Amino acid sequence: MTDTLTRNADSDVRSPGDHGARDPAGRHFDVDRWQQRLDELRHAHHVPGANLAVLLDGQVYELASGLLHRGTGVAVTPDSVFLSGSIAKVYTATLIMRLADEGKLDLHAPVVDVLPEFATPDPEATRTITIRHLLSHTGGVTNDFNFDGGRGDDCLARYVSAAQKVALDCPPGTAISYGGLGYIVLGRVVEKITGRTWDQALKDLLFDPLGLEHSMTLPEEALRFRVAMSHLGESGSYPDPAPSWDLMPRSVGPAGRVIVSAGDMARFARMHLDGGLAPDGTRVLSADAVAAMRHREVDVPDKWTVSADGWGLGWTLYDWDGKTGYGHDGAAIGQYAYLRVVPHANLALVLMTNGGAARLLYADLFRDLLAELADVTMPTPFAPAPVPPPIDLTPLLGTYRREGVIVTVSRDDDGAPHMRYEFVDDMADLSPPLEMTLEPVTETVFAASGAGPSFSEDYMPVVFSTLTNGTQVCYVGMRATPKVA
């Protein structure tokens, strides 16, 4: 079953009989053609339901396809809401930048100056980690610490207190390591400065000024709308509804839970494209803050997991053969979201999905859209080298550990490289261990097969690196996991 209604930024409804519009630059967005392409690719990759929003020169087009829930048969509509996972970090970063604009926060200040209760097991690191470090994932804090702070308004305060015992992935300022913990700390910083919960601050300072009526943070708010159910299952067929819609506690909201329609996310991106202005001319961010968020703070050793070339203050940064853009990916228990913004083309693309081979749908659909609307060529899919390079695996063998995850690199019975990726501690119930074969790309970059097509197009990148202090780390999913044995 497919719902093919679309609506533009002014909320007028377009049916399949409407053929799109020509923007001021002369580009034509053919609604019917892209609806057909979305339907075809969604079915080919066994994605139960998807929403696509295209922002082109200020105009938002919203396309819907498939089912919100395979058990009930409820169709996706343009105003359906999905879990956006880690794209929530960009919303939190935008909040932080707004407070900095207002002179209430110094990005260079140590976090403890604003939040005295913030701490790590390393006292020196605690004193040196800044707001800017956390925004750019260079503070060394870890990602997979999903402490449940409860449902109360003190959940972030309880999380920050519990996080004091969590070891760093690496010393602050030495490398990038994707750190959701840092964004929850930033959410608590927002609360400390505004005197409001992070949820309320997001409504008051972003959702309301931008007129985002299909954006929220709490499940009880989402139930007012048509909500996408999560689906889980093996590749090659449509997945089944998951046992739970979302397992994430309220306390991880600033890093992982904004519930949103694709169209509303495109409208949020429009504010960034418009230099910080809301549609009615209200200034939400200064032009300087918008530019600072896109400025490259750090390069990344893993350029494939989320197609990143670098990281700004919240944004993932892309370089497509000299044509730059920014965005973010998100995942939340079977739901996957993708946001790409291309300034030179005045374009933003948003894809929300609820299961199946979502990464393959994203890759095929965005490759076509970016080529036609922005003259951008996406990189070829990550894969092993055609001719495997000679490698010495011995220095890479061993156990790597960070909070929530153990990575074991070994040889299989045939002597080939093998990796076991296991969730432990508070993450233990998220997934069974992943057993993956490693195929060399370079001496330190490997393509892992066996993770499933929702995690990567065909192969998951595994990158080995040595930090400036001599620590060996294994990057999986942009997280730096230190070698411990």
CORZIMO-V13673 format. One record per residue. N is the residue number from 1. RES is the residue in one small letter. PHI is phi as a letter, one per 40 degrees, with the letter a starting at -180 (NA if undefined). Layout:
n res phi
N RES PHI
N RES PHI
This chain:
n res phi
1 m NA
2 t b
3 d b
4 t b
5 l c
6 t b
7 r a
8 n c
9 a c
10 d c
11 s g
12 d c
13 v c
14 r b
15 s c
16 p d
17 g c
18 d c
19 h b
20 g g
21 a a
22 r b
23 d c
24 p d
25 a c
26 g g
27 r c
28 h b
29 f b
30 d c
31 v d
32 d c
33 r c
34 w c
35 q c
36 q c
37 r c
38 l c
39 d c
40 e c
41 l c
42 r d
43 h c
44 a c
45 h b
46 h f
47 v c
48 p d
49 g a
50 a a
51 n b
52 l b
53 a b
54 v b
55 l c
56 l b
57 d f
58 g g
59 q c
60 v b
61 y b
62 e b
63 l b
64 a b
65 s a
66 g g
67 l b
68 l c
69 h a
70 r c
71 g c
72 t b
73 g g
74 v c
75 a c
76 v c
77 t b
78 p d
79 d c
80 s c
81 v b
82 f b
83 l c
84 s b
85 g f
86 s c
87 i c
88 a d
89 k c
90 v c
91 y c
92 t c
93 a c
94 t c
95 l d
96 i c
97 m c
98 r c
99 l c
100 a c
101 d d
102 e c
103 g g
104 k c
105 l a
106 d b
107 l c
108 h c
109 a c
110 p d
111 v d
112 v c
113 d c
114 v c
115 l b
116 p d
117 e c
118 f c
119 a a
120 t b
121 p c
122 d b
123 p d
124 e c
125 a c
126 t d
127 r c
128 t b
129 i c
130 t b
131 i d
132 r c
133 h d
134 l c
135 l c
136 s b
137 h g
138 t b
139 g c
140 g g
141 v c
142 t c
143 n b
144 d c
145 f b
146 n b
147 f c
148 d c
149 g c
150 g g
151 r c
152 g c
153 d c
154 d c
155 c c
156 l c
157 a c
158 r c
159 y c
160 v c
161 s c
162 a c
163 a c
164 q c
165 k c
166 v c
167 a c
168 l c
169 d c
170 c a
171 p c
172 p d
173 g g
174 t c
175 a a
176 i c
177 s a
178 y d
179 g b
180 g c
181 l d
182 g c
183 y c
184 i c
185 v d
186 l c
187 g c
188 r c
189 v d
190 v d
191 e c
192 k c
193 i c
194 t c
195 g g
196 r b
197 t c
198 w d
199 d d
200 q c
201 a c
202 l c
203 k c
204 d c
205 l c
206 l b
207 f c
208 d c
209 p c
210 l c
211 g g
212 l c
213 e c
214 h b
215 s b
216 m a
217 t b
218 l b
219 p d
220 e c
221 e c
222 a c
223 l c
224 r c
225 f b
226 r c
227 v b
228 a c
229 m c
230 s c
231 h b
232 l b
233 g i
234 e c
235 s c
236 g g
237 s a
238 y c
239 p c
240 d c
241 p d
242 a c
243 p c
244 s b
245 w c
246 d a
247 l c
248 m c
249 p c
250 r d
251 s c
252 v c
253 g d
254 p c
255 a b
256 g a
257 r a
258 v b
259 i c
260 v a
261 s c
262 a c
263 g c
264 d c
265 m c
266 a c
267 r c
268 f c
269 a c
270 r c
271 m d
272 h c
273 l c
274 d c
275 g g
276 g g
277 l c
278 a c
279 p d
280 d c
281 g g
282 t c
283 r c
284 v c
285 l b
286 s c
287 a c
288 d c
289 a c
290 v d
291 a c
292 a c
293 m c
294 r c
295 h c
296 r c
297 e c
298 v a
299 d c
300 v b
301 p c
302 d b
303 k c
304 w b
305 t d
306 v b
307 s f
308 a c
309 d b
310 g a
311 w b
312 g b
313 l c
314 g h
315 w c
316 t c
317 l b
318 y b
319 d b
320 w b
321 d f
322 g g
323 k c
324 t c
325 g a
326 y a
327 g i
328 h a
329 d b
330 g a
331 a b
332 a a
333 i f
334 g g
335 q b
336 y b
337 a b
338 y b
339 l b
340 r b
341 v b
342 v b
343 p d
344 h c
345 a b
346 n f
347 l b
348 a b
349 l b
350 v b
351 l b
352 m b
353 t b
354 n b
355 g h
356 g g
357 a c
358 a c
359 r c
360 l c
361 l c
362 y d
363 a c
364 d c
365 l c
366 f c
367 r d
368 d c
369 l c
370 l c
371 a c
372 e c
373 l c
374 a b
375 d f
376 v b
377 t b
378 m c
379 p c
380 t c
381 p d
382 f c
383 a a
384 p c
385 a c
386 p d
387 v b
388 p d
389 p c
390 p c
391 i b
392 d b
393 l c
394 t d
395 p c
396 l c
397 l c
398 g h
399 t b
400 y b
401 r a
402 r b
403 e d
404 g g
405 v a
406 i b
407 v b
408 t b
409 v b
410 s a
411 r b
412 d c
413 d c
414 d c
415 g g
416 a c
417 p c
418 h b
419 m b
420 r b
421 y b
422 e b
423 f c
424 v b
425 d f
426 d c
427 m c
428 a d
429 d c
430 l c
431 s a
432 p c
433 p d
434 l b
435 e b
436 m b
437 t c
438 l b
439 e b
440 p c
441 v b
442 t b
443 e c
444 t b
445 v b
446 f b
447 a b
448 a c
449 s b
450 g h
451 a c
452 g g
453 p c
454 s c
455 f c
456 s a
457 e c
458 d b
459 y b
460 m c
461 p c
462 v b
463 v b
464 f b
465 s a
466 t b
467 l c
468 t c
469 n c
470 g g
471 t c
472 q c
473 v b
474 c b
475 y c
476 v b
477 g g
478 m g
479 r c
480 a c
481 t b
482 p c
483 k c
484 v b
485 a a
